[in-house]
């Protein structure tokens, strides 16, 4: 069963729905642990350098994005921890997932239309192709 669950969160509604699925799985196994990974994209980090004086605001903004997920896990009494890592989301999520012993990765699908997905690509699809574990993509 899924004792060690990784949620890739970006603050979107789909990542919140992914967290709901993680809670369902975690409730099936006594002692299940959930790790939330939030990747601070290089583009976002670059903007932070420009606004360095507002670093406390930036940190609060990040926490706010994943706060609903944290509150959900706390409400359901699911043990969890949060990891915030700088980098390119696809690479960071895949590397983090593969370097640790997670049983499943759960992430939201952003919901791009076919043209956007062709041009921009899909983080969830790219991560799916790079990780060595079961992946649940929630939309």
C-alpha positions as CSV (number, residue, x, y, z in Angstrom):
1,X,0.0,0.0,0.0
2,X,1.0,3.7,-0.2
3,X,2.8,4.6,3.0
4,X,5.0,7.3,1.6
5,X,3.2,9.8,-0.6
6,X,4.6,12.7,-2.5
7,X,2.3,15.6,-3.7
8,X,3.7,18.0,-6.3
9,X,1.9,21.2,-5.5
10,X,1.8,24.5,-7.3
11,X,-1.1,26.3,-5.6
12,X,-3.6,25.4,-8.3
13,X,-7.1,23.9,-7.8
14,X,-5.9,20.7,-9.4
15,X,-3.0,20.4,-6.9
16,X,-5.6,20.8,-4.1
17,X,-7.6,18.0,-5.7
18,X,-4.5,15.9,-5.8
19,X,-4.1,16.5,-2.1
20,X,-7.6,15.3,-1.5
21,X,-6.7,12.0,-3.3
22,X,-3.5,11.8,-1.2
23,X,-5.6,12.1,2.0
24,X,-7.8,9.2,0.8
25,X,-4.8,7.0,0.2
26,X,-3.1,8.0,3.4
27,X,-6.2,7.2,5.4
28,X,-5.9,3.6,4.3
29,X,-2.5,3.0,5.9
30,X,-1.7,3.6,9.5
31,X,1.4,5.8,9.8
32,X,1.3,7.1,6.2
33,X,3.4,10.1,5.5
34,X,2.8,12.8,2.9
35,X,5.5,15.1,1.6
36,X,4.4,18.3,-0.3
37,X,7.0,19.5,-2.8
38,X,6.6,23.1,-4.1
39,X,9.1,24.0,-6.8
40,X,10.1,27.7,-7.0
41,X,10.6,28.1,-10.8
42,X,13.8,29.9,-11.9
43,X,11.6,32.6,-13.6
44,X,9.9,33.2,-10.2
45,X,13.3,33.2,-8.5
46,X,14.6,35.8,-10.9
47,X,11.8,38.1,-10.2
48,X,12.6,37.7,-6.5
49,X,16.1,39.0,-7.0
50,X,14.7,42.2,-8.4
51,X,12.4,42.5,-5.4
52,X,14.8,41.3,-2.8
53,X,13.5,43.7,-0.2
54,X,10.2,42.0,-0.3
55,X,11.5,38.5,0.5
56,X,9.3,38.1,3.6
57,X,6.3,38.9,1.4
58,X,7.5,36.4,-1.3
59,X,7.9,33.7,1.3
60,X,4.4,34.3,2.7
61,X,3.0,34.3,-0.9
62,X,4.5,30.8,-1.4
63,X,3.1,29.5,1.9
64,X,-0.3,30.9,1.0
65,X,-0.3,28.9,-2.3
66,X,0.0,25.6,-0.4
67,X,-1.8,26.6,2.8
68,X,-5.1,25.0,1.7
69,X,-3.3,21.7,1.2
70,X,-1.5,21.9,4.6
71,X,-4.8,22.8,6.3
72,X,-6.5,19.8,4.6
73,X,-3.8,17.4,5.8
74,X,-3.9,18.8,9.3
75,X,-7.6,18.6,9.5
76,X,-7.5,15.0,8.4
77,X,-4.6,14.4,10.9
78,X,-2.2,13.2,8.1
79,X,1.5,13.4,9.0
80,X,3.2,15.7,6.5
81,X,6.1,17.9,5.7
82,X,6.8,20.6,3.1
83,X,9.8,20.9,0.8
84,X,10.3,24.1,-1.2
85,X,13.1,23.8,-3.8
86,X,14.4,26.1,-6.5
87,X,14.7,24.9,-10.0
88,X,12.8,23.8,-13.1
89,X,9.6,22.0,-11.9
90,X,9.9,19.0,-14.2
91,X,13.5,18.2,-13.3
92,X,13.2,19.0,-9.6
93,X,10.0,17.0,-9.1
94,X,11.4,14.0,-11.0
95,X,14.8,14.1,-9.3
96,X,13.3,14.5,-5.8
97,X,10.8,11.7,-6.4
98,X,13.4,9.3,-7.8
99,X,16.0,10.0,-5.1
100,X,13.7,9.1,-2.2
101,X,11.7,6.1,-1.4
102,X,8.1,7.3,-2.2
103,X,5.4,4.8,-3.0
104,X,3.4,7.1,-5.2
105,X,3.6,10.6,-6.7
106,X,0.3,12.5,-6.9
107,X,0.0,15.7,-8.9
108,X,-2.6,17.9,-10.6
109,X,-2.9,18.3,-14.3
110,X,-2.8,21.9,-15.3
111,X,-5.5,21.6,-17.9
112,X,-3.9,23.0,-21.0
113,X,-5.9,22.9,-24.2
114,X,-4.3,20.7,-26.9
115,X,-2.6,23.7,-28.6
116,X,-1.1,25.0,-25.4
117,X,0.1,21.6,-24.4
118,X,1.7,21.1,-27.8
119,X,3.6,24.4,-27.6
120,X,4.3,24.5,-23.8
121,X,4.4,20.9,-22.9
122,X,2.9,19.4,-19.8
123,X,4.7,19.3,-16.5
124,X,2.6,16.3,-15.4
125,X,3.3,14.4,-18.6
126,X,7.0,15.2,-18.5
127,X,7.3,14.1,-14.9
128,X,5.3,11.0,-15.6
129,X,7.9,10.0,-18.1
130,X,10.8,10.6,-15.8
131,X,9.9,9.0,-12.5
132,X,10.3,5.3,-11.4
133,X,7.1,4.9,-9.4
134,X,3.3,5.0,-9.7
135,X,2.0,8.4,-10.6
136,X,-1.6,9.6,-10.1
137,X,-2.5,12.7,-12.1
138,X,-5.6,14.4,-10.9
139,X,-7.7,16.8,-13.0
